[in-house]
Amino acid sequence: MERAALTRRGRKIHIDRFEMITPRVRISRDVAVLTCRFDSHGSEGSMPWNATGIYQKRPEAWKIIHTHWLLQTKDRSGASG
């Protein structure tokens, strides 16, 4: 996908490409939850994330009302050390 820039501790992180892996959407009336694994590739190297987005249906369109990102590390995967 396309290049993006994020700010991390006062400096920019450049993302050259990313992949949204196994996206799942659950809808209940006027609220939707998107969960996925997100792999970014850029100035910080390859970084695997778990991402969640909460959307609310408004008269004009679906709007994102909350996001949560969790950077996956080797320690979180159960690896020892």
Secondary structure, DSSP 8 states (H G I E B T S, - for coil): ---EEEEETTEEEEEEEEEEEEEEEEEETTEEEEEEEEEEEETTEEEEEEEEEEEEE-SS-EEEEEEEEEE--TTTTT---
